[in-house]
Amino acid sequence: MTLMRRAVARILDANLNRAREAMRVIEDFARFLLDDPATTRSLKQMRHDLAAAARIWPPAELLAARDTPGDVGTVLTTRAERQRLSPAHVAMAAAKRLTEALRVLEEYAKLDDPPAAAAFKQMRYRAYGIEKTLVERLPRAPALAAERFSAVRLYVLITESLCRGPWLKVAAEAIAGGADCLQLREKELDDAQRVDRARRLVQLCRRHNVLCVVNDRPDIARVAGADGVHLGQTDMTVADARAVVGPDAIIGKSTHSLRQFRAALRERPDYLAIGPMYATATKPQRHIPGPRVLPQALDLARSIPVVAIGGITVGRLGPIVEAGCRRVAVCSAVVGADDPRAAARRLKRRLKRGP
């Protein structure tokens, strides 16, 4: 066996093992935790299909190439790999490993047997479907980020162009004034800048035990380690975002009418924002639902948190609080204030006081 062929055989052996192990983890989760016979059968069949497609590589050759003691990857690990927060995290991590391993097998099979490569490709597509099914069926773990959102009262959106001072300092002042959740809302930055900024905001929020959400982009939220993502009406669905950020992350969605609110409820987000409550230059809208929609929205939402948003200031809180809404999202009222800490403190005090 040449050195190159031996190296390829090691890659194939590692990824076949990775795929088999991931399938078994997901299959047992579907079988014993979800009681899902269809997904369990699908994974069992996929294990047999994997074995059939792998016959193009002699098992003895793969085994002979295996060198666990000499594998530099066995000592490389990350904190995320060492920690699982719930059984759902176990299943979702296995689903990611499965699709990655199948992609590697597909690419290397093209060197030896294109029809086998096509079989691995079809298995990868089936794995994507299984991952989506898991996301839709996963039980939510208690006391994680989504459950923490129920305690949120003051939610502050951070947009640098609206900040009176350096954006990160303004964010820190908002937290000092009582903000419970910060959202990074930067629509004009390129992806590299948004990832960097999201990571810095996540670090700040974690130091102060405050939630951090990224606007619009589930991929950036996941890469940055944010607690969740906030979706607009034209963004991907909650189910698709859940496949990216995972089962225990927060997913919120904006709505601008009761019709949109009802439709969004069917997507099962972790919270819903409705607004604008008042005219706002931050995100101008033709239709202003106003505080009058809040009683019906709160009644429709039941246990799902509702956040009032749009043009809210401390002087305009009265009708919102009187309608029964105790969660508000603000931007300029805090980040555009001369003293963001004091502005946040006034809003939080008024929310706590109630009607």
Order of alpha helices (4+ residues) and beta strands (2+ residues): alpha-alpha-alpha-alpha-alpha-alpha-alpha-beta-alpha-beta-alpha-beta-alpha-beta-alpha-beta-alpha-beta-alpha-beta-alpha-beta-alpha-alpha
